[in-house]
């Protein structure tokens, strides 16, 4: 089954334009802030686990 590219792009564009008026700047800011915190915590946990594994393998 094949999908034509113009139909796919039209659907994606329509979806984006229908969601755009419902986004508020507070929501976007909150999402960016939470994503940043999540990335920092994930990196910290990864580094801590790497350190612990390396310590116990010696």
PDBQT receptor file of N, H, CA, C and O in Angstrom, charges set to zero:
ATOM      1  N   UNK A   1       0.843  -1.175   0.000  1.00  0.00    +0.000 N 
ATOM      2  CA  UNK A   1       0.000   0.000   0.000  1.00  0.00    +0.000 C 
ATOM      3  C   UNK A   1       0.889   1.240   0.000  1.00  0.00    +0.000 C 
ATOM      4  O   UNK A   1       1.781   1.354   0.840  1.00  0.00    +0.000 OA
ATOM      5  N   UNK A   2       0.668   2.138  -0.896  1.00  0.00    +0.000 N 
ATOM      6  H   UNK A   2      -0.057   2.045  -1.579  1.00  0.00    +0.000 HD
ATOM      7  CA  UNK A   2       1.477   3.349  -0.977  1.00  0.00    +0.000 C 
ATOM      8  C   UNK A   2       0.619   4.560  -0.637  1.00  0.00    +0.000 C 
ATOM      9  O   UNK A   2      -0.585   4.582  -0.894  1.00  0.00    +0.000 OA
ATOM     10  N   UNK A   3       1.252   5.547  -0.064  1.00  0.00    +0.000 N 
ATOM     11  H   UNK A   3       2.230   5.529   0.145  1.00  0.00    +0.000 HD
ATOM     12  CA  UNK A   3       0.583   6.796   0.279  1.00  0.00    +0.000 C 
ATOM     13  C   UNK A   3       1.256   7.909  -0.496  1.00  0.00    +0.000 C 
ATOM     14  O   UNK A   3       2.484   7.994  -0.527  1.00  0.00    +0.000 OA
ATOM     15  N   UNK A   4       0.473   8.750  -1.113  1.00  0.00    +0.000 N 
ATOM     16  H   UNK A   4      -0.524   8.680  -1.088  1.00  0.00    +0.000 HD
ATOM     17  CA  UNK A   4       1.073   9.841  -1.871  1.00  0.00    +0.000 C 
ATOM     18  C   UNK A   4       1.624  10.893  -0.918  1.00  0.00    +0.000 C 
ATOM     19  O   UNK A   4       1.029  11.194   0.116  1.00  0.00    +0.000 OA
ATOM     20  N   UNK A   5       2.753  11.433  -1.283  1.00  0.00    +0.000 N 
ATOM     21  H   UNK A   5       3.237  11.189  -2.123  1.00  0.00    +0.000 HD
ATOM     22  CA  UNK A   5       3.422  12.416  -0.439  1.00  0.00    +0.000 C 
ATOM     23  C   UNK A   5       2.607  13.692  -0.249  1.00  0.00    +0.000 C 
ATOM     24  O   UNK A   5       2.569  14.203   0.871  1.00  0.00    +0.000 OA
ATOM     25  N   UNK A   6       1.952  14.237  -1.277  1.00  0.00    +0.000 N 
ATOM     26  H   UNK A   6       1.982  13.821  -2.186  1.00  0.00    +0.000 HD
ATOM     27  CA  UNK A   6       1.155  15.454  -1.061  1.00  0.00    +0.000 C 
ATOM     28  C   UNK A   6       0.002  15.242  -0.070  1.00  0.00    +0.000 C 
ATOM     29  O   UNK A   6      -0.315  16.144   0.706  1.00  0.00    +0.000 OA
ATOM     30  N   UNK A   7      -0.618  14.074  -0.088  1.00  0.00    +0.000 N 
ATOM     31  H   UNK A   7      -0.360  13.341  -0.718  1.00  0.00    +0.000 HD
ATOM     32  CA  UNK A   7      -1.705  13.802   0.859  1.00  0.00    +0.000 C 
ATOM     33  C   UNK A   7      -1.170  13.722   2.282  1.00  0.00    +0.000 C 
ATOM     34  O   UNK A   7      -1.792  14.221   3.219  1.00  0.00    +0.000 OA
ATOM     35  N   UNK A   8      -0.020  13.094   2.431  1.00  0.00    +0.000 N 
ATOM     36  H   UNK A   8       0.486  12.689   1.670  1.00  0.00    +0.000 HD
ATOM     37  CA  UNK A   8       0.599  12.979   3.752  1.00  0.00    +0.000 C 
ATOM     38  C   UNK A   8       0.999  14.348   4.277  1.00  0.00    +0.000 C 
ATOM     39  O   UNK A   8       0.752  14.666   5.441  1.00  0.00    +0.000 OA
ATOM     40  N   UNK A   9       1.610  15.155   3.431  1.00  0.00    +0.000 N 
ATOM     41  H   UNK A   9       1.810  14.898   2.485  1.00  0.00    +0.000 HD
ATOM     42  CA  UNK A   9       2.016  16.501   3.837  1.00  0.00    +0.000 C 
ATOM     43  C   UNK A   9       0.803  17.377   4.149  1.00  0.00    +0.000 C 
ATOM     44  O   UNK A   9       0.846  18.186   5.076  1.00  0.00    +0.000 OA
ATOM     45  N   UNK A  10      -0.254  17.226   3.397  1.00  0.00    +0.000 N 
ATOM     46  H   UNK A  10      -0.288  16.569   2.644  1.00  0.00    +0.000 HD
ATOM     47  CA  UNK A  10      -1.473  17.995   3.657  1.00  0.00    +0.000 C 
ATOM     48  C   UNK A  10      -2.108  17.622   4.981  1.00  0.00    +0.000 C 
ATOM     49  O   UNK A  10      -2.588  18.483   5.718  1.00  0.00    +0.000 OA
ATOM     50  N   UNK A  11      -2.106  16.326   5.278  1.00  0.00    +0.000 N 
ATOM     51  H   UNK A  11      -1.715  15.627   4.679  1.00  0.00    +0.000 HD
ATOM     52  CA  UNK A  11      -2.655  15.865   6.556  1.00  0.00    +0.000 C 
ATOM     53  C   UNK A  11      -1.822  16.381   7.720  1.00  0.00    +0.000 C 
ATOM     54  O   UNK A  11      -2.366  16.872   8.709  1.00  0.00    +0.000 OA
ATOM     55  N   UNK A  12      -0.491  16.269   7.602  1.00  0.00    +0.000 N 
ATOM     56  H   UNK A  12      -0.049  15.870   6.799  1.00  0.00    +0.000 HD
ATOM     57  CA  UNK A  12       0.396  16.743   8.671  1.00  0.00    +0.000 C 
ATOM     58  C   UNK A  12       0.272  18.250   8.855  1.00  0.00    +0.000 C 
ATOM     59  O   UNK A  12       0.235  18.737   9.985  1.00  0.00    +0.000 OA
ATOM     60  N   UNK A  13       0.207  18.993   7.751  1.00  0.00    +0.000 N 
ATOM     61  H   UNK A  13       0.237  18.597   6.833  1.00  0.00    +0.000 HD
ATOM     62  CA  UNK A  13       0.069  20.445   7.835  1.00  0.00    +0.000 C 
ATOM     63  C   UNK A  13      -1.253  20.857   8.444  1.00  0.00    +0.000 C 
ATOM     64  O   UNK A  13      -1.307  21.782   9.254  1.00  0.00    +0.000 OA
ATOM     65  N   UNK A  14      -2.320  20.179   8.061  1.00  0.00    +0.000 N 
ATOM     66  H   UNK A  14      -2.276  19.428   7.402  1.00  0.00    +0.000 HD
ATOM     67  CA  UNK A  14      -3.636  20.480   8.630  1.00  0.00    +0.000 C 
ATOM     68  C   UNK A  14      -3.704  20.183  10.111  1.00  0.00    +0.000 C 
ATOM     69  O   UNK A  14      -4.293  20.945  10.877  1.00  0.00    +0.000 OA
ATOM     70  N   UNK A  15      -3.105  19.083  10.514  1.00  0.00    +0.000 N 
ATOM     71  H   UNK A  15      -2.626  18.464   9.892  1.00  0.00    +0.000 HD
ATOM     72  CA  UNK A  15      -3.076  18.733  11.937  1.00  0.00    +0.000 C 
ATOM     73  C   UNK A  15      -2.303  19.785  12.722  1.00  0.00    +0.000 C 
ATOM     74  O   UNK A  15      -2.752  20.229  13.779  1.00  0.00    +0.000 OA
ATOM     75  N   UNK A  16      -1.137  20.184  12.204  1.00  0.00    +0.000 N 
ATOM     76  H   UNK A  16      -0.773  19.823  11.346  1.00  0.00    +0.000 HD
ATOM     77  CA  UNK A  16      -0.321  21.199  12.877  1.00  0.00    +0.000 C 
ATOM     78  C   UNK A  16      -1.072  22.519  12.996  1.00  0.00    +0.000 C 
ATOM     79  O   UNK A  16      -1.066  23.144  14.056  1.00  0.00    +0.000 OA
ATOM     80  N   UNK A  17      -1.717  22.946  11.915  1.00  0.00    +0.000 N 
ATOM     81  H   UNK A  17      -1.721  22.439  11.053  1.00  0.00    +0.000 HD
ATOM     82  CA  UNK A  17      -2.427  24.219  11.942  1.00  0.00    +0.000 C 
ATOM     83  C   UNK A  17      -3.675  24.181  12.817  1.00  0.00    +0.000 C 
ATOM     84  O   UNK A  17      -4.106  25.220  13.317  1.00  0.00    +0.000 OA
ATOM     85  N   UNK A  18      -4.260  23.008  13.010  1.00  0.00    +0.000 N 
ATOM     86  H   UNK A  18      -3.910  22.164  12.603  1.00  0.00    +0.000 HD
ATOM     87  CA  UNK A  18      -5.424  22.926  13.888  1.00  0.00    +0.000 C 
ATOM     88  C   UNK A  18      -5.027  22.889  15.362  1.00  0.00    +0.000 C 
ATOM     89  O   UNK A  18      -5.820  23.266  16.225  1.00  0.00    +0.000 OA
ATOM     90  N   UNK A  19      -3.809  22.439  15.657  1.00  0.00    +0.000 N 
ATOM     91  H   UNK A  19      -3.165  22.133  14.956  1.00  0.00    +0.000 HD
ATOM     92  CA  UNK A  19      -3.324  22.385  17.039  1.00  0.00    +0.000 C 
ATOM     93  C   UNK A  19      -2.709  23.723  17.445  1.00  0.00    +0.000 C 
ATOM     94  O   UNK A  19      -2.768  24.097  18.616  1.00  0.00    +0.000 OA
ATOM     95  N   UNK A  20      -2.131  24.432  16.510  1.00  0.00    +0.000 N 
ATOM     96  H   UNK A  20      -2.083  24.127  15.558  1.00  0.00    +0.000 HD
ATOM     97  CA  UNK A  20      -1.408  25.673  16.782  1.00  0.00    +0.000 C 
ATOM     98  C   UNK A  20      -2.201  26.704  17.589  1.00  0.00    +0.000 C 
ATOM     99  O   UNK A  20      -1.636  27.266  18.527  1.00  0.00    +0.000 OA
ATOM    100  N   UNK A  21      -3.468  26.990  17.288  1.00  0.00    +0.000 N 
ATOM    101  H   UNK A  21      -3.927  26.533  16.525  1.00  0.00    +0.000 HD
ATOM    102  CA  UNK A  21      -4.189  28.001  18.081  1.00  0.00    +0.000 C 
ATOM    103  C   UNK A  21      -4.445  27.581  19.533  1.00  0.00    +0.000 C 
ATOM    104  O   UNK A  21      -4.710  28.427  20.386  1.00  0.00    +0.000 OA
ATOM    105  N   UNK A  22      -4.367  26.286  19.808  1.00  0.00    +0.000 N 
ATOM    106  H   UNK A  22      -4.152  25.599  19.115  1.00  0.00    +0.000 HD
ATOM    107  CA  UNK A  22      -4.644  25.805  21.165  1.00  0.00    +0.000 C 
ATOM    108  C   UNK A  22      -3.407  25.785  22.049  1.00  0.00    +0.000 C 
ATOM    109  O   UNK A  22      -3.512  25.503  23.243  1.00  0.00    +0.000 OA
ATOM    110  N   UNK A  23      -2.235  26.080  21.487  1.00  0.00    +0.000 N 
ATOM    111  H   UNK A  23      -2.150  26.309  20.518  1.00  0.00    +0.000 HD
ATOM    112  CA  UNK A  23      -1.013  26.106  22.287  1.00  0.00    +0.000 C 
ATOM    113  C   UNK A  23      -0.846  27.478  22.930  1.00  0.00    +0.000 C 
ATOM    114  O   UNK A  23      -1.000  28.509  22.275  1.00  0.00    +0.000 OA
ATOM    115  N   UNK A  24      -0.535  27.474  24.197  1.00  0.00    +0.000 N 
ATOM    116  H   UNK A  24      -0.410  26.637  24.729  1.00  0.00    +0.000 HD
ATOM    117  CA  UNK A  24      -0.295  28.714  24.926  1.00  0.00    +0.000 C 
ATOM    118  C   UNK A  24       1.188  28.791  25.259  1.00  0.00    +0.000 C 
ATOM    119  O   UNK A  24       1.849  27.764  25.412  1.00  0.00    +0.000 OA
ATOM    120  N   UNK A  25       1.703  29.994  25.371  1.00  0.00    +0.000 N 
ATOM    121  H   UNK A  25       1.166  30.829  25.246  1.00  0.00    +0.000 HD
ATOM    122  CA  UNK A  25       3.136  30.155  25.627  1.00  0.00    +0.000 C 
ATOM    123  C   UNK A  25       3.545  29.527  26.958  1.00  0.00    +0.000 C 
ATOM    124  O   UNK A  25       4.674  29.054  27.088  1.00  0.00    +0.000 OA
ATOM    125  N   UNK A  26       2.656  29.513  27.941  1.00  0.00    +0.000 N 
ATOM    126  H   UNK A  26       1.739  29.897  27.835  1.00  0.00    +0.000 HD
ATOM    127  CA  UNK A  26       2.974  28.895  29.231  1.00  0.00    +0.000 C 
ATOM    128  C   UNK A  26       3.166  27.392  29.067  1.00  0.00    +0.000 C 
ATOM    129  O   UNK A  26       4.049  26.799  29.686  1.00  0.00    +0.000 OA
ATOM    130  N   UNK A  27       2.329  26.779  28.224  1.00  0.00    +0.000 N 
ATOM    131  H   UNK A  27       1.611  27.261  27.721  1.00  0.00    +0.000 HD
ATOM    132  CA  UNK A  27       2.443  25.342  27.996  1.00  0.00    +0.000 C 
ATOM    133  C   UNK A  27       3.754  24.996  27.306  1.00  0.00    +0.000 C 
ATOM    134  O   UNK A  27       4.413  24.018  27.660  1.00  0.00    +0.000 OA
ATOM    135  N   UNK A  28       4.127  25.799  26.326  1.00  0.00    +0.000 N 
ATOM    136  H   UNK A  28       3.592  26.594  26.039  1.00  0.00    +0.000 HD
ATOM    137  CA  UNK A  28       5.376  25.549  25.611  1.00  0.00    +0.000 C 
ATOM    138  C   UNK A  28       6.558  25.736  26.551  1.00  0.00    +0.000 C 
ATOM    139  O   UNK A  28       7.476  24.916  26.557  1.00  0.00    +0.000 OA
ATOM    140  N   UNK A  29       6.549  26.792  27.336  1.00  0.00    +0.000 N 
ATOM    141  H   UNK A  29       5.803  27.458  27.331  1.00  0.00    +0.000 HD
ATOM    142  CA  UNK A  29       7.632  27.046  28.281  1.00  0.00    +0.000 C 
ATOM    143  C   UNK A  29       7.742  25.919  29.311  1.00  0.00    +0.000 C 
ATOM    144  O   UNK A  29       8.844  25.471  29.629  1.00  0.00    +0.000 OA
ATOM    145  N   UNK A  30       6.617  25.471  29.821  1.00  0.00    +0.000 N 
ATOM    146  H   UNK A  30       5.723  25.836  29.563  1.00  0.00    +0.000 HD
ATOM    147  CA  UNK A  30       6.603  24.383  30.797  1.00  0.00    +0.000 C 
ATOM    148  C   UNK A  30       7.149  23.100  30.180  1.00  0.00    +0.000 C 
ATOM    149  O   UNK A  30       7.901  22.372  30.828  1.00  0.00    +0.000 OA
ATOM    150  N   UNK A  31       6.779  22.821  28.942  1.00  0.00    +0.000 N 
ATOM    151  H   UNK A  31       6.168  23.412  28.416  1.00  0.00    +0.000 HD
ATOM    152  CA  UNK A  31       7.260  21.621  28.260  1.00  0.00    +0.000 C 
ATOM    153  C   UNK A  31       8.763  21.678  28.047  1.00  0.00    +0.000 C 
ATOM    154  O   UNK A  31       9.460  20.688  28.268  1.00  0.00    +0.000 OA
ATOM    155  N   UNK A  32       9.267  22.824  27.620  1.00  0.00    +0.000 N 
ATOM    156  H   UNK A  32       8.701  23.629  27.440  1.00  0.00    +0.000 HD
ATOM    157  CA  UNK A  32      10.709  22.972  27.411  1.00  0.00    +0.000 C 
ATOM    158  C   UNK A  32      11.453  22.826  28.728  1.00  0.00    +0.000 C 
ATOM    159  O   UNK A  32      12.491  22.168  28.787  1.00  0.00    +0.000 OA
ATOM    160  N   UNK A  33      10.931  23.431  29.777  1.00  0.00    +0.000 N 
ATOM    161  H   UNK A  33      10.087  23.966  29.729  1.00  0.00    +0.000 HD
ATOM    162  CA  UNK A  33      11.563  23.352  31.097  1.00  0.00    +0.000 C 
ATOM    163  C   UNK A  33      11.593  21.912  31.606  1.00  0.00    +0.000 C 
ATOM    164  O   UNK A  33      12.628  21.444  32.080  1.00  0.00    +0.000 OA
ATOM    165  N   UNK A  34      10.477  21.215  31.510  1.00  0.00    +0.000 N 
ATOM    166  H   UNK A  34       9.636  21.595  31.125  1.00  0.00    +0.000 HD
ATOM    167  CA  UNK A  34      10.423  19.827  31.978  1.00  0.00    +0.000 C 
ATOM    168  C   UNK A  34      11.305  18.912  31.135  1.00  0.00    +0.000 C 
ATOM    169  O   UNK A  34      11.906  17.978  31.664  1.00  0.00    +0.000 OA
ATOM    170  N   UNK A  35      11.388  19.168  29.834  1.00  0.00    +0.000 N 
ATOM    171  H   UNK A  35      10.899  19.928  29.404  1.00  0.00    +0.000 HD
ATOM    172  CA  UNK A  35      12.266  18.370  28.974  1.00  0.00    +0.000 C 
ATOM    173  C   UNK A  35      13.723  18.585  29.358  1.00  0.00    +0.000 C 
ATOM    174  O   UNK A  35      14.507  17.637  29.379  1.00  0.00    +0.000 OA
ATOM    175  N   UNK A  36      14.086  19.819  29.661  1.00  0.00    +0.000 N 
ATOM    176  H   UNK A  36      13.449  20.589  29.645  1.00  0.00    +0.000 HD
ATOM    177  CA  UNK A  36      15.456  20.114  30.084  1.00  0.00    +0.000 C 
ATOM    178  C   UNK A  36      15.804  19.443  31.402  1.00  0.00    +0.000 C 
ATOM    179  O   UNK A  36      16.882  18.866  31.548  1.00  0.00    +0.000 OA
ATOM    180  N   UNK A  37      14.894  19.519  32.357  1.00  0.00    +0.000 N 
ATOM    181  H   UNK A  37      14.019  19.988  32.239  1.00  0.00    +0.000 HD
ATOM    182  CA  UNK A  37      15.118  18.872  33.656  1.00  0.00    +0.000 C 
ATOM    183  C   UNK A  37      15.230  17.363  33.473  1.00  0.00    +0.000 C 
ATOM    184  O   UNK A  37      16.088  16.723  34.081  1.00  0.00    +0.000 OA
ATOM    185  N   UNK A  38      14.369  16.798  32.642  1.00  0.00    +0.000 N 
ATOM    186  H   UNK A  38      13.672  17.318  32.148  1.00  0.00    +0.000 HD
ATOM    187  CA  UNK A  38      14.411  15.358  32.389  1.00  0.00    +0.000 C 
ATOM    188  C   UNK A  38      15.719  14.937  31.744  1.00  0.00    +0.000 C 
ATOM    189  O   UNK A  38      16.272  13.893  32.088  1.00  0.00    +0.000 OA
ATOM    190  N   UNK A  39      16.218  15.735  30.816  1.00  0.00    +0.000 N 
ATOM    191  H   UNK A  39      15.769  16.584  30.536  1.00  0.00    +0.000 HD
ATOM    192  CA  UNK A  39      17.490  15.408  30.162  1.00  0.00    +0.000 C 
ATOM    193  C   UNK A  39      18.648  15.469  31.152  1.00  0.00    +0.000 C 
ATOM    194  O   UNK A  39      19.536  14.618  31.124  1.00  0.00    +0.000 OA
ATOM    195  N   UNK A  40      18.641  16.469  32.022  1.00  0.00    +0.000 N 
ATOM    196  H   UNK A  40      17.919  17.160  32.045  1.00  0.00    +0.000 HD
ATOM    197  CA  UNK A  40      19.716  16.609  33.008  1.00  0.00    +0.000 C 
ATOM    198  C   UNK A  40      19.687  15.447  34.001  1.00  0.00    +0.000 C 
ATOM    199  O   UNK A  40      20.731  14.886  34.334  1.00  0.00    +0.000 OA
ATOM    200  N   UNK A  41      18.499  15.089  34.469  1.00  0.00    +0.000 N 
ATOM    201  H   UNK A  41      17.650  15.544  34.198  1.00  0.00    +0.000 HD
ATOM    202  CA  UNK A  41      18.374  13.977  35.413  1.00  0.00    +0.000 C 
ATOM    203  C   UNK A  41      18.784  12.662  34.747  1.00  0.00    +0.000 C 
ATOM    204  O   UNK A  41      19.484  11.851  35.353  1.00  0.00    +0.000 OA
ATOM    205  N   UNK A  42      18.356  12.453  33.522  1.00  0.00    +0.000 N 
ATOM    206  H   UNK A  42      17.787  13.112  33.029  1.00  0.00    +0.000 HD
ATOM    207  CA  UNK A  42      18.714  11.237  32.796  1.00  0.00    +0.000 C 
ATOM    208  C   UNK A  42      20.223  11.135  32.612  1.00  0.00    +0.000 C 
ATOM    209  O   UNK A  42      20.802  10.066  32.807  1.00  0.00    +0.000 OA
ATOM    210  N   UNK A  43      20.859  12.237  32.241  1.00  0.00    +0.000 N 
ATOM    211  H   UNK A  43      20.389  13.105  32.083  1.00  0.00    +0.000 HD
ATOM    212  CA  UNK A  43      22.309  12.238  32.074  1.00  0.00    +0.000 C 
ATOM    213  C   UNK A  43      23.003  11.950  33.401  1.00  0.00    +0.000 C 
ATOM    214  O   UNK A  43      23.955  11.171  33.448  1.00  0.00    +0.000 OA
ATOM    215  N   UNK A  44      22.532  12.576  34.480  1.00  0.00    +0.000 N 
ATOM    216  H   UNK A  44      21.759  13.209  34.442  1.00  0.00    +0.000 HD
ATOM    217  CA  UNK A  44      23.137  12.351  35.797  1.00  0.00    +0.000 C 
ATOM    218  C   UNK A  44      23.022  10.907  36.250  1.00  0.00    +0.000 C 
ATOM    219  O   UNK A  44      23.983  10.340  36.768  1.00  0.00    +0.000 OA
ATOM    220  N   UNK A  45      21.858  10.311  36.060  1.00  0.00    +0.000 N 
ATOM    221  H   UNK A  45      21.077  10.772  35.639  1.00  0.00    +0.000 HD
ATOM    222  CA  UNK A  45      21.662   8.912  36.449  1.00  0.00    +0.000 C 
ATOM    223  C   UNK A  45      22.542   8.001  35.599  1.00  0.00    +0.000 C 
ATOM    224  O   UNK A  45      23.137   7.056  36.117  1.00  0.00    +0.000 OA
ATOM    225  N   UNK A  46      22.630   8.275  34.310  1.00  0.00    +0.000 N 
ATOM    226  H   UNK A  46      22.148   9.043  33.889  1.00  0.00    +0.000 HD
ATOM    227  CA  UNK A  46      23.482   7.466  33.430  1.00  0.00    +0.000 C 
ATOM    228  C   UNK A  46      24.945   7.528  33.874  1.00  0.00    +0.000 C 
ATOM    229  O   UNK A  46      25.632   6.508  33.920  1.00  0.00    +0.000 OA
ATOM    230  N   UNK A  47      25.406   8.720  34.196  1.00  0.00    +0.000 N 
ATOM    231  H   UNK A  47      24.848   9.549  34.159  1.00  0.00    +0.000 HD
ATOM    232  CA  UNK A  47      26.793   8.864  34.637  1.00  0.00    +0.000 C 
ATOM    233  C   UNK A  47      27.017   8.172  35.986  1.00  0.00    +0.000 C 
ATOM    234  O   UNK A  47      28.053   7.539  36.192  1.00  0.00    +0.000 OA
ATOM    235  N   UNK A  48      26.062   8.289  36.893  1.00  0.00    +0.000 N 
ATOM    236  H   UNK A  48      25.221   8.803  36.726  1.00  0.00    +0.000 HD
ATOM    237  CA  UNK A  48      26.196   7.635  38.198  1.00  0.00    +0.000 C 
ATOM    238  C   UNK A  48      26.218   6.117  38.049  1.00  0.00    +0.000 C 
ATOM    239  O   UNK A  48      27.027   5.443  38.687  1.00  0.00    +0.000 OA
ATOM    240  N   UNK A  49      25.339   5.576  37.214  1.00  0.00    +0.000 N 
ATOM    241  H   UNK A  49      24.682   6.123  36.696  1.00  0.00    +0.000 HD
ATOM    242  CA  UNK A  49      25.331   4.126  37.009  1.00  0.00    +0.000 C 
ATOM    243  C   UNK A  49      26.610   3.650  36.335  1.00  0.00    +0.000 C 
ATOM    244  O   UNK A  49      27.129   2.584  36.665  1.00  0.00    +0.000 OA
ATOM    245  N   UNK A  50      27.114   4.429  35.400  1.00  0.00    +0.000 N 
ATOM    246  H   UNK A  50      26.692   5.295  35.132  1.00  0.00    +0.000 HD
ATOM    247  CA  UNK A  50      28.367   4.082  34.733  1.00  0.00    +0.000 C 
ATOM    248  C   UNK A  50      29.508   4.056  35.745  1.00  0.00    +0.000 C 
ATOM    249  O   UNK A  50      30.354   3.163  35.716  1.00  0.00    +0.000 OA
ATOM    250  N   UNK A  51      29.523   5.038  36.636  1.00  0.00    +0.000 N 
ATOM    251  H   UNK A  51      28.835   5.764  36.660  1.00  0.00    +0.000 HD
ATOM    252  CA  UNK A  51      30.562   5.086  37.681  1.00  0.00    +0.000 C 
ATOM    253  C   UNK A  51      30.458   3.889  38.618  1.00  0.00    +0.000 C 
ATOM    254  O   UNK A  51      31.471   3.277  38.957  1.00  0.00    +0.000 OA
ATOM    255  N   UNK A  52      29.238   3.550  39.040  1.00  0.00    +0.000 N 
ATOM    256  H   UNK A  52      28.415   4.047  38.765  1.00  0.00    +0.000 HD
ATOM    257  CA  UNK A  52      29.033   2.435  39.968  1.00  0.00    +0.000 C 
ATOM    258  C   UNK A  52      29.420   1.117  39.313  1.00  0.00    +0.000 C 
ATOM    259  O   UNK A  52      30.069   0.282  39.944  1.00  0.00    +0.000 OA
ATOM    260  N   UNK A  53      29.035   0.921  38.073  1.00  0.00    +0.000 N 
ATOM    261  H   UNK A  53      28.508   1.599  37.561  1.00  0.00    +0.000 HD
ATOM    262  CA  UNK A  53      29.374  -0.333  37.378  1.00  0.00    +0.000 C 
ATOM    263  C   UNK A  53      30.877  -0.450  37.202  1.00  0.00    +0.000 C 
ATOM    264  O   UNK A  53      31.444  -1.525  37.401  1.00  0.00    +0.000 OA
ATOM    265  N   UNK A  54      31.527   0.642  36.830  1.00  0.00    +0.000 N 
ATOM    266  H   UNK A  54      31.066   1.514  36.667  1.00  0.00    +0.000 HD
ATOM    267  CA  UNK A  54      32.973   0.619  36.622  1.00  0.00    +0.000 C 
ATOM    268  C   UNK A  54      33.699   0.340  37.955  1.00  0.00    +0.000 C 
ATOM    269  O   UNK A  54      34.721  -0.346  37.978  1.00  0.00    +0.000 OA
ATOM    270  N   UNK A  55      33.163   0.879  39.058  1.00  0.00    +0.000 N 
ATOM    271  H   UNK A  55      32.333   1.436  39.040  1.00  0.00    +0.000 HD
ATOM    272  CA  UNK A  55      33.779   0.701  40.372  1.00  0.00    +0.000 C 
ATOM    273  C   UNK A  55      33.725  -0.754  40.814  1.00  0.00    +0.000 C 
ATOM    274  O   UNK A  55      34.695  -1.261  41.375  1.00  0.00    +0.000 OA
ATOM    275  N   UNK A  56      32.603  -1.437  40.569  1.00  0.00    +0.000 N 
ATOM    276  H   UNK A  56      31.814  -1.025  40.113  1.00  0.00    +0.000 HD
ATOM    277  CA  UNK A  56      32.445  -2.805  41.030  1.00  0.00    +0.000 C 
ATOM    278  C   UNK A  56      33.018  -3.844  40.064  1.00  0.00    +0.000 C 
ATOM    279  O   UNK A  56      33.129  -5.013  40.434  1.00  0.00    +0.000 OA
ATOM    280  N   UNK A  57      33.379  -3.464  38.862  1.00  0.00    +0.000 N 
ATOM    281  H   UNK A  57      33.289  -2.514  38.561  1.00  0.00    +0.000 HD
ATOM    282  CA  UNK A  57      33.972  -4.398  37.927  1.00  0.00    +0.000 C 
ATOM    283  C   UNK A  57      35.464  -4.589  38.171  1.00  0.00    +0.000 C 
ATOM    284  O   UNK A  57      36.041  -5.564  37.692  1.00  0.00    +0.000 OA
ATOM    285  N   UNK A  58      36.093  -3.687  38.898  1.00  0.00    +0.000 N 
ATOM    286  H   UNK A  58      35.623  -2.895  39.287  1.00  0.00    +0.000 HD
ATOM    287  CA  UNK A  58      37.539  -3.811  39.173  1.00  0.00    +0.000 C 
ATOM    288  C   UNK A  58      37.842  -4.786  40.248  1.00  0.00    +0.000 C 
ATOM    289  O   UNK A  58      39.009  -4.992  40.584  1.00  0.00    +0.000 OA
TER     290      UNK A  58
